[in-house]
């Protein structure tokens, strides 16, 4: 029996994983082309996409900058240490920064690791000052990205 009829959020199977890989390579691929590459009907792809989106496994599609456009910005990884019990408020304040691309809770030397993308080094410098001034931030440590060697954007 088809698991999707019994469970509306079944575990991803091989077809789901292959579909996700194709979308990660090119999220603008048409459902007809995806179906042809996967060897299934277009309606199957449409149903799978709807289920993956509804279950939260796919949460959106985005445009990634490349070439000269990507090279015009400065990226930095920023380790952030916060005072005890300040995490929730610090995260709220960080989330307000449009230059914040990712924020992860991490183990080790820092409490959080942020990925920032700024238009200029001057803007990055100002952002680091803003982050350092947030109540509860004890210290930051920044590493500017010189070059991406592998970028799978999963």
Secondary structure as the mmCIF struct_conf table of DSSP 4:
data_model
#
loop_
_struct_conf.conf_type_id
_struct_conf.id
_struct_conf.beg_label_comp_id
_struct_conf.beg_label_asym_id
_struct_conf.beg_label_seq_id
_struct_conf.end_label_comp_id
_struct_conf.end_label_asym_id
_struct_conf.end_label_seq_id
HELX_RH_AL_P HELX_RH_AL_P1 UNK A 3 UNK A 6
TURN_TY1_P TURN_TY1_P1 UNK A 8 UNK A 9
HELX_LH_PP_P HELX_LH_PP_P1 UNK A 10 UNK A 12
HELX_RH_AL_P HELX_RH_AL_P2 UNK A 14 UNK A 25
TURN_TY1_P TURN_TY1_P2 UNK A 27 UNK A 28
HELX_RH_AL_P HELX_RH_AL_P3 UNK A 31 UNK A 38
TURN_TY1_P TURN_TY1_P3 UNK A 39 UNK A 39
BEND BEND1 UNK A 40 UNK A 40
HELX_RH_AL_P HELX_RH_AL_P4 UNK A 42 UNK A 54
TURN_TY1_P TURN_TY1_P4 UNK A 55 UNK A 56
BEND BEND2 UNK A 57 UNK A 58
HELX_RH_AL_P HELX_RH_AL_P5 UNK A 67 UNK A 71
TURN_TY1_P TURN_TY1_P5 UNK A 72 UNK A 72
BEND BEND3 UNK A 73 UNK A 73
STRN STRN1 UNK A 74 UNK A 82
TURN_TY1_P TURN_TY1_P6 UNK A 84 UNK A 85
HELX_RH_AL_P HELX_RH_AL_P6 UNK A 87 UNK A 95
TURN_TY1_P TURN_TY1_P7 UNK A 96 UNK A 96
TURN_TY1_P TURN_TY1_P8 UNK A 98 UNK A 99
STRN STRN2 UNK A 100 UNK A 105
BEND BEND4 UNK A 107 UNK A 109
BEND BEND5 UNK A 111 UNK A 111
STRN STRN3 UNK A 112 UNK A 118
BEND BEND6 UNK A 119 UNK A 120
HELX_RH_AL_P HELX_RH_AL_P7 UNK A 121 UNK A 132
TURN_TY1_P TURN_TY1_P9 UNK A 133 UNK A 133
BEND BEND7 UNK A 134 UNK A 134
TURN_TY1_P TURN_TY1_P10 UNK A 135 UNK A 136
STRN STRN4 UNK A 137 UNK A 144
BEND BEND8 UNK A 149 UNK A 149
#
